[in-house]
Amino acid sequence: MTKREKFLAELGTKDTGSPCAGARRLAADDDPIDPAAASDAPSCALDRARHKMMETDQWNAAQLMGRRWPIGCVALEITQRCNLDCTACYLSENSEAVHDLPLEEVFRRIDLIYSHYGPDTDVQVTGGDPTLRRRSELIEIVRRIRDRGMRPSLFTNGIRATRDLLRALAAAGLMDVAFHVDMTQQRRGFDSEIALNALRRDYIERAHGLGLSIFFNTTVYAGNLNQMPEVVRFFVRNANAVSMASFQLQADTGRGVLGARAPCITIDAVKQQITLGAGGPLSFEAIQVGHSQCNRCAMAFVTNARVYDMLDNRRLVTDIAEATSWVLFDRQNHAALVRAFVIALLAKPIVFARGLVWLIRKIWLAKADLLAARGKVHKLSFFIHNFMDACALDQNRVEACTFVAITDDGPVSMCLHNAIRDAAILKLLKISGAAGEAFWNPLSGEVEPGAGAPMTVSRSPKTAKGRLKALGVDRRSDPR
């Protein structure tokens, strides 16, 4: 039996501790990339990504990983603290006890992301909720990412993401803001996803006009699956402001209490609900992002609140993706993006001609809505992410991951990181200075001498909530 076959045979088993044995084995078998070997990023990183797709049997004409970019996005967790108590939370029971990483360590990890993947990498500034970090530090973190030629995004529940803060972050180089809003967050005063559309509208107003691309994340579980069409209709109605709607299937990981997802929560079920809300067919199979069991993506034109599929000609889509693989997606300058695409396609006259015929037909089909909207057209993307349960990790999917978290040792698949989070967040971090070698203790927030051994603590969920209550934090409130 090969090492991989043995791993897959044992992967789902649990032992008495946490995380499960399978996740620990996968972490132990994972070979970190030597930053020195990645010094020629991004070309080397693109080659590595393509090789990974081939190794995992995911390389094909529709695959964007290894063709357009070396990684989909990298999560930079700058705090483990949060001001909500989500029933599907991916943080650990020990997260609230962990102090924020020193700013110097955050900067080092930003540089580590750059050394692995190079410029134009999408970096998600996240947590916990990153807005709980000191404002001046959050701004400096965003500025550092942008100064390194990468693209910073803020991932937040929106409670503390005021317009003033978003304006300051945009001035520092923030490119995207992603608001996570759904019923798993138990926000007071909202009894349905439809009611939460009022909160989504408020968040749009906070960010609109600041030069930011606006995304929304929604966790899908049995309690809100049948409400997804109305949520999608909201995004369609607000396509002038919302660029992407991401739907994340519930996963049994972290400190969440929902547990295993219901059988009805599948990629196909969510696709069906999105299509129902969009009011017409959407092509979720024309492009591939990483592993086929992890992600689905569809893109649409929206005019006069009507949705028109952008990816309905699969062969044309793959030909255009190949011809324009070098074109950067500048989400802040649509005119420049269109010009770059046209220039790239002019080098492929046959593909350009086919694309022009497709566009003319699409314009003719949408002529009435284009007239009613006075020619205004917006692009709206739909993304489905199928996270894995902590004790049901699949090695093939981990290796083909397009969504990684950066740790002190380098990038790790997000699903694997969630499964073994304590191993990363409770670890003593080595700090070298004029006085010699020392270690930062994540539980005390102090620098101490000693060996950098992993730490373990035992804390019940009630301890974390009690600590927040003592600090006067109500996780379910959302002051306007």
N, C-alpha and C positions, 0 to 999 in steps of 0.2 A: 504494500500500500504506500502510495506517495505521501509526501508531507501534506500536500493540499487535500488529498482524499481523506487522510486521517483528520485533518482540521475540520473539514466539512462534516465528517461523521460525528464529531464531538461538539461542534460549535454551539448548539442550542442548549447544552446541559448547564445546570446551575450548581453551585456549591453553597455552603452556608453563608458566605460573605457576599459583599457587593463591591465591584461589579461582578457579573457572571464570569465563570471560568473561560468561556469562549472568547469574550472580549479581552481578557487579560492575555490569552495566548496570541490573539491577533496583534495586540500591541507589542508583545515581545518579539513576534516574527517580523514586524514592520521594519524595513531598513530605511533609516533616515537619510535624506540627501545631504551630502557634504556641501556646505555653502561654497567652498573653494572650487568644487567641480561645477558649480552653477554660475561662475563668474561671467560667463559669456551669455547670460540671459538677455533677451528672451529666446533667441534662436535655439539654444541648447534645450531650454525648457519646452519649447514647442516640439522639438524632436522627441523628448522624453514622454510628453503627453501622447504623441502619436504612437509611440512604441507601447505605452500602457494600453491604449485602445486596441492595438493589435493583439497584445498578450491576452486580453480579456474578451476577445472576439467581438469587440464593439466598433471596429473600424469599418466604415462604409461610406458611400458617396454623400450621405446625409449628415455625417458626423461633423460637428463643429469643434469639438475638443481635439486639439492637435492640428487643426486646420486653420481656424480663425484666431484662437487664443490657447495658451498653455494651461489655463485654469479658468473655471467659471467665475469664482469669487473666493476671497479669503476673509474669514471672520477674525477680527481683531477685538478680543474681549478686554475692555479697559476697566471693567468692574464686574463683580459677581453679585452686586446688590440690585434689588428690584423693589418697586413700589406697588406691585400688583401681586396677587396670589392666584395664579392661573392653575386650573385643574389639569392642564396638560403641560406643566412647566418642565423644561429640559434641564434646569439647574439641579444641583444636588442638595441634600439636606444640610450640608455643611457650608453652602455658598454664602449665606448671610454672615457667617463668622469670619470670612476672609476679607482682609483689607485690600484696598485698591493697589494694583501694581505700582511701584515707583515709576515716575515719568520717564526716567532714564531707561528702564527696562522696556516700557512701551515703545520708546524710540528705537531701541535695539531690535525689537520684533518687527517694527516697520521696515528697518533696513534689511532684516532677514527675509521678509516677504519680497523685497526688491531683488535681493541676491538670488532668490529661487526663480522668480517669474518675470522680472524686468519691468520696464515702464508700461503704462496703460493698464495695469492690473486693477481690477475692481476690488477695493478693500472696504469691507463692512465694519464700521465702527459700532460695536455692539457690546452686550454684556450678558446677564443683567440688563439694566437700562443705562445706556451711556450718559444720559442727561443727569444722572445722580453724581457723576464725577464733577469736581470743581470746574466751574465755567471756563476759567482762564486756561486750565489744563486741556479741557476738551477742545478748545479753539486751537491750542498749540499742536495737539495731536492731528487734527484735520489739516492744519497748515503743513506739518511735517510730511504727511502722506502726499499732498499735492506738490510740495517742493521736490519730492523724489520722482515726480512725473507719473504718479499713480492716481487713481480716481476714487476719492473718498465718498462713502455713503453713510448716512446716519440711520441706524435701525433702532426704533424706539416705539414705546407704547403711546407716546405723544403727550403724556400728562404734563411733563415739564418742558416740552418743546414749544416754547412761546415763539411768537413771530419775531420778537426782538432777538432771541437766541438764534433762531434760524437765519436771520439777517446777518448776524455776526459770523456764523459758521459759513454762510455763503461767501462773505467777504474774505474769509480765510481759505476758500477753495473748495468747499463742499459742493458736490455735483448732484447727489440724489438724497432724498429723504424717504424712508420706508416706514409707514405707520402700521403697527400690528394692532388690529382691532377685531375682536370676535367674542362670542359668548363664553368661551372658556375662561375669560378674564374676570368674570363676576363683577362687572362694573355696576355700581348702584344706580338705579333709575332706568335701567335698560333691560327689558324682558325678552328681547328677540333681536335677531340680526337686522331685521327691518328697522327696529327702533334705533339701533346703533348707526344707521345711515345718517342720522342727525349729527352724531359725533364725527363721523367720517367727513361730513360736509364742513364742520368746524375746522378740522385739521387741514382740509384743502385750502380753506380761506387763510389759515395761518401761513401756509407755504407758497401759495400761488403768487406769481409775479416777482419772485426772488431769483429767478433763473435756475431753479432746482427742478429736476425730474421727480415727480411724485409717484411713489409706489404704495400699494397696500398689501399686507400679508394677512391671510385668514386661515386659522386652523379649522379643518373640517373633521367633524365627529358625528356620531349618530344624532346628537341633539340639534344640529343645525344643517344637516345635509339637505333637507327639503326646502331650506330657506335660501340656498345658494343662487337660484335663478334671480331672485329679487336683488340680491347683492350685486350680481353681475349687471343687471339692468341699471343699478345705481352707477356703476363704473362706466357703462356705456353713455349714460346721460351726462357724465362729467369727464368725457374723454378729452375735452379741451384742456384739462388740467392733469388727469391721471394717465400716466404712461404705461404702467404695468400693474396687473392684479395677480398676486401669487397665492395659490391655494396649497396648504401643507396638510397632508394626511396625518391624523393623530398617530402618535407612536408611543409605545410603552417604554419610556425612558425617563431618567431624571427623577425629580421629586413629585411629578404629577400624580394625581389620584384617580384619573380616568381608567388607567390600566390598559388591557388589551383592547384594540379597536374592534368594533362590531363588524361582522362579515360584510355588511353593506358598504363599508368604507373602502372603496377600491379606486384605482386610477380611472377605470372605465366609468364608474358611477359618477365621479366628479366631472369627467369630460362631458357626460350626458347632461348634468345640471348646468354646466357652463354654456353648452350649446343651446340648451333650452332658454337660458337667460339672454343669450346673444340674439336669439330670434332667427337663427339660420346656421347652416353647417360651418364648422371650423375644422381646418386640417391640422391635427395634432401629431401626425406622423411624418410630415414632409421634412422636418429637420430633427436631428438627434443631438441631445446635450448630455454627454457622458453615457452612463449605463441605461439601457432601454427600460430597466425595471425601476429606475429612480426618477426620471424626469419626463415631462411632456411640455411642449411649447406650441402655441398658436399665435398668429399675428393677424390683425384686422385693421382695415381702414374704417373709420367711423365718420359719417356725414349725415347731418339731419337726424342724429340719434339712431341711424341704421348701420348695421354691421356688414362689412363686405370682406370676405376671406382673402388674405394676401398670399396664402400658400397653397392655393387650390390646383396649381400646375406643378406637380412634384418634380418632374424632370427639369423644368425650367428653374425651379428653386435651387436644386442641387448644382446646376450649371452656373447660375449666378453666384451661389455661395463660393464655388471654386474660383470663379473669375475675379471676385472681389474680396478674397480672403485676407488681403493686406489692408483693406480699407478700415479705418478706425471709426467706431460708432461714437460720434460726437453728439451726445444727447442734448447739449446746450446750444448747438448751432445746426439746425435742420437744413438750412440752405447749403452750408458747407458740406454736410453729409451727402445730400443729393448730388452736388457737383462732383464729389469724389467718386460716387458710384457711377455716374454717367461717364466720367473720364476712364474709369476702369473698364466699363463695358464697351467703350468705343474701341478698345484694343481687341475685343472679341466680337466682330461685326455680326456674325450669325446669331450669337446669344443676344446681342443688343437688339437685333431686328425682331427676334421672337418675343423679347420682353416688351418691345414697343407695341407689337400686335396685341399682346395680352393686356397691356395698359389701356389701349384704345377700346378694347371690348369691355373692360371693367368700367371705364368712364361712361360708355354707352348704356351699360346696365344700370348705372347709378345716376343717370342724367337728371331724373326728376328730383332726387334727394340733393344732388349737387346744386341744382337751381334753387331749391328751397333754402339751402344753407349758404347761398351766395358763394359757392366754391370753396367753402371752408372744409378741410379734411384733416382728421387727426388719426394718429396711429395708436392702437391699444394692443398690448401683448397680454396673453394669458399664460401663466406658468403653473404647472402642477409638480409638487415635490413630494415624493414618497419616502419619508424617513423610515429607517429601520428600527425595530425594537432593540433594546440594549442587549438582550440575550438571544437574539436571532440574527446576528450579523452574518452577512454573506461576504466571504473574502473577495470574490470576483468584483462585487459592487464596491467594496471599500477601495480596492486597487484602481477602479475606474472612476473614483469620486471626482466631481467637479466643484464641490463645495467643501472647503477645508477650513480648519481653525489653525491659527498660528500659535504654537506653544514655545516655551523656552528652548526646546530641542528642534523645532522646525514645524512644518505643516503636517496636520493629521486630519484624516477624514472626519467630517463633523459628526457623523453617526457614531464612529468609534470614540471620538472625544467625549460625546455625551454619555457613552456607556462607561467610561473610565475617568470621568471628570475629576474626581477627588485626587487621583494620582497626579494630575497636572496642577490643580489649584492649591493643594496642601503641601506641595514640594518646596523645600527651602531653596532659595535662589542664590547662586553664587554671585558675589559682588567683589570686584577687585579694585583696590584703591591704593593711595599712598601708604596707608597703614598696613597693607597686606591683604590677604584673602579673608573675606567674611561672608556671612549669609543673611539674606533678608527673610524674616519669619512672617509668613502670610497671616498667621493668627494673632500676632502681636503688632505687626507693622513695624517692628524694630529690626535693626541690623545687629546680628549677634555673631560671635566667633563660633566655630564648631563645624562638624561634618555635615554635608548636604544630603542627609538621609530623608526619605519620604516621611511624612507625618500622618498620623491617624488621630481622629477625634471621634467621640461618640456624642451625638446631639440629637434630640428628638425634634420633630417639626414644631412642636409647641414652643421650644426654646427660641427658634428664629422669629416666630410670630410675636412672642412676648417681648423680645428685644425691640422689634419694630414698634410695638404698642407703647413701650416705654419712651421711644424717641418721638412719639406723636405722629407716626406715619400710618395712614389708613390706606391699605393697598388697593381697596376697591373704589376709592373716591377719585374724581377727576375734576379738580377745580378749573373753571373756565378763566 
